[in-house]
Amino acid sequence: MASPKSSTRQNQEPNFHDFFPAMAGNLGGEGLIDELCKGFELLMDREKGVITFESLRRNASAVLGLGDLTDEDVRCMINEGDVDGDGWLNQMEFCVLMFRLSPELMEASRCVVTEAIEEEFGH
């Protein structure tokens, strides 16, 4: 019995470079938050003041050059950050989502919280 050919696409990881840690280092905390707020404003619905499905769909293409996103991709992006379940992203949800999408910043944050807990409770 012949063994199946292994696919060359198997075990390939997405090509992703996390620029957030470098931005945080260069801009500082306040500067990074300011840039995230500017990004939010680029993607939001001007009348509603939040990122809606429609505004993300329209602006992801026009502003970010992500015209090949499917409706499902856009829905998933909204759902990933929509903490309160209202169907859109407010500025805080957007900023939190951006931090969550940065593995390196999340790990650094986790370390800071762990150190603070250990310091507080002496463990």
C-alpha positions as CSV (number, residue, x, y, z in Angstrom):
1,M,0.0,0.0,0.0
2,A,1.5,3.3,-1.0
3,S,1.8,6.1,1.5
4,P,0.1,9.4,0.8
5,K,2.2,12.3,-0.5
6,S,2.8,14.9,2.1
7,S,1.6,18.3,1.2
8,T,4.2,21.1,0.9
9,R,1.6,23.4,2.5
10,Q,1.3,21.3,5.6
11,N,2.5,22.9,8.8
12,Q,3.0,26.3,7.2
13,E,2.4,29.2,9.6
14,P,1.0,32.5,8.4
15,N,3.6,35.1,7.6
16,F,3.0,37.7,10.3
17,H,5.3,40.3,11.8
18,D,4.1,41.9,15.0
19,F,5.1,45.6,14.8
20,F,3.2,46.7,18.0
21,P,6.1,46.1,20.4
22,A,8.4,48.2,18.3
23,M,5.7,50.9,18.1
24,A,5.2,50.8,21.8
25,G,8.9,51.1,22.4
26,N,9.2,54.1,20.0
27,L,6.0,55.9,20.9
28,G,5.6,55.1,24.5
29,G,2.3,54.1,26.1
30,E,0.4,57.4,25.4
31,G,1.8,57.7,21.9
32,L,0.7,54.1,21.0
33,I,-2.8,54.7,22.4
34,D,-3.0,57.9,20.4
35,E,-2.1,56.0,17.2
36,L,-4.6,53.3,17.9
37,C,-7.3,56.1,18.4
38,K,-6.3,57.5,15.0
39,G,-6.7,54.0,13.5
40,F,-10.1,53.7,15.1
41,E,-11.2,57.0,13.6
42,L,-10.1,55.8,10.1
43,L,-12.3,52.7,10.4
44,M,-15.3,54.1,12.2
45,D,-18.7,55.1,10.9
46,R,-18.6,58.9,11.3
47,E,-22.3,59.3,12.1
48,K,-22.4,56.5,14.8
49,G,-18.9,57.0,16.2
50,V,-18.2,53.2,16.2
51,I,-16.8,50.6,13.9
52,T,-19.7,48.9,12.2
53,F,-19.8,46.0,9.8
54,E,-20.4,48.4,7.0
55,S,-17.7,50.9,8.0
56,L,-15.1,48.2,8.5
57,R,-16.1,46.6,5.1
58,R,-15.8,50.0,3.3
59,N,-12.7,51.4,5.1
60,A,-10.7,48.1,5.2
61,S,-10.8,48.2,1.5
62,A,-10.3,52.0,0.9
63,V,-7.9,52.8,3.8
64,L,-6.1,49.5,4.5
65,G,-6.1,48.0,1.0
66,L,-7.9,44.8,2.2
67,G,-10.5,44.6,-0.5
68,D,-10.4,40.8,-0.7
69,L,-11.9,40.4,2.7
70,T,-15.1,38.4,2.7
71,D,-18.2,39.4,4.6
72,E,-17.5,36.5,6.9
73,D,-13.9,37.8,7.5
74,V,-15.4,41.2,8.5
75,R,-18.0,39.6,10.8
76,C,-15.3,37.6,12.5
77,M,-13.2,40.7,13.0
78,I,-16.1,42.6,14.6
79,N,-17.1,39.6,16.7
80,E,-13.5,39.1,17.9
81,G,-13.5,42.5,19.6
82,D,-17.1,43.0,20.4
83,V,-17.0,42.5,24.2
84,D,-20.4,43.9,25.0
85,G,-22.2,42.1,22.2
86,D,-23.8,45.2,20.6
87,G,-22.6,44.3,17.1
88,W,-19.9,47.0,16.6
89,L,-16.6,48.1,18.1
90,N,-16.3,51.2,20.3
91,Q,-13.0,52.8,20.7
92,M,-12.1,50.9,23.9
93,E,-13.0,47.5,22.3
94,F,-10.9,48.4,19.2
95,C,-7.8,49.3,21.3
96,V,-8.1,46.2,23.5
97,L,-8.5,44.0,20.4
98,M,-5.3,45.5,18.9
99,F,-3.4,44.7,22.0
100,R,-4.9,41.2,22.1
101,L,-3.7,40.6,18.5
102,S,-0.1,41.3,19.5
103,P,1.3,38.1,21.1
104,E,4.4,39.9,22.3
105,L,2.5,42.8,24.0
106,M,0.1,40.3,25.6
107,E,3.0,38.3,27.0
108,A,4.6,41.5,28.3
109,S,1.3,42.5,29.9
110,R,0.9,39.1,31.4
111,C,4.4,39.3,33.0
112,V,3.6,42.8,34.5
113,V,0.4,41.5,36.0
114,T,2.0,38.4,37.3
115,E,4.8,40.4,38.9
116,A,2.3,42.9,40.5
117,I,0.2,40.0,41.9
118,E,3.3,38.3,43.3
119,E,4.5,41.5,44.8
120,E,1.1,42.3,46.4
121,F,0.6,38.8,47.8
122,G,4.2,37.8,48.4
123,H,4.1,34.5,46.5
